[in-house]
Amino acid sequence: MTTRMIKILPGLVFVIALLFITGTAFCSDVVELEKKLGIVSGEKQLDVLEQLVENYKDNIPIKALFYGKQALQLISELKLKGEFREIRLLSNMSYCFSMQGDYKSAREYANRSLLLALKGKDRKGVADAYMNIGYIEWFLGNYIKSKDYYNRAYKIYLDTNDNKNLIAYTFRMSRLYWKLGDFPQALEYGYSTLVMSEKFGFSDEEIEAKNIIGVIYWETKEYEKGLEIFREVLAYHEKKGDLIGQAKANNNIGLTLKYLGRYDESIIYLKKAAELNRKLDNRHYMSNTTNNIGEVYAALNQHSKALEFYNESLKYKEVLKDLRGISYTCSNKGFSYIALKEYSQAQEQFQKAFTIAEKIGTKNEEVKALRGLAETFESEGSYKEALSFY
């Protein structure tokens, strides 16, 4: 593995025991929990609902929200409102809404959890709410605001020795600097997370750190380094029998091969990821993988084939109500329609993409859609209209 000098943030002392439920273990556990849900009641039923939210939130957020709403109703019936369980649940649901691209609801739930945590003097709850608000701002492209909220959370996590969330903080900061385009700083945080995870034996954190490092290497065009890292990640998940992890790793290897111009190999890995996601019925990741396959076919100038996969991706995104994803893939469709000289359809897709992006406030998707509209009019020879979008 690549050796680097790492600056570890002062005050971070880690003594952590973390449990992550993924892959085949994830599938069997949620099945058992869902069976149990029908035979328990009261606070025991609430326990099961909370576990289901926790297990589903990273992989199938729409299901986490389904169980989260039931849990909130039960909290009200059991007269547990305002207690730490409601605060944690609101926090988890805010995260899930962010994953879905519903930033209005994400902010509403984060603010509710923050108010309850401040009222109850629950410092962890306050910090978690700050992290969620920072995550929302990150998705919306408000990176300076995001950094401010992350740093507010960091001070509390450090003061309360919340070691698990200190790792989450360094990981989030790596992603934030990646979005800011400060790749040396992004790598510094990524490798700091990796070193700390390796030192204390937190293999799952180590893998997440490798994933973000690999993504940053895409940006610095060090694709071979990224490919090496993602192959390590795939080998790890294959050894564990973690199907979700294997799907993610195959997807990332496929994308890296796309950037290297090795399109035939890229499609093999992306289709393997799609096959695993279908097997797991993981619609969230399926929506992303099918979009990625479409992008490879577009790079091969096979735009009709690309549109088939973009349409499949949109079917999943619409079921999941992933508004940000819908906007992104609609723009991809628009660019393929330009290549096919079907300008009216291109304009329709870019307009749809822009309307959604403007509604939810995602700047990156707004810019992409406007660029697409400009290119559409330019391709038609309508230069005055094109200039209005640049």
QUIKA-V291431 format. One record per run of one state. SS is the DSSP state (helix for helix, strand for strand, loop for the rest). FROM is the first residue (numbers start at 1). TO is the last residue. If there is no record, write none. Layout:
# QUIKA-V291431
ss & from & to
SS & FROM & TO
SS & FROM & TO
This chain:
# QUIKA-V291431
ss & from & to
loop & 1 & 22
helix & 23 & 37
loop & 38 & 41
helix & 42 & 56
loop & 57 & 60
helix & 61 & 77
loop & 78 & 83
helix & 84 & 100
loop & 101 & 102
helix & 103 & 119
loop & 120 & 122
helix & 123 & 139
loop & 140 & 142
helix & 143 & 159
loop & 160 & 162
helix & 163 & 180
loop & 181 & 182
helix & 183 & 200
loop & 201 & 202
helix & 203 & 219
loop & 220 & 222
helix & 223 & 240
loop & 241 & 242
helix & 243 & 259
loop & 260 & 262
helix & 263 & 280
loop & 281 & 282
helix & 283 & 299
loop & 300 & 302
helix & 303 & 320
loop & 321 & 322
helix & 323 & 339
loop & 340 & 342
helix & 343 & 360
loop & 361 & 362
helix & 363 & 380
loop & 381 & 382
helix & 383 & 387
loop & 388 & 390
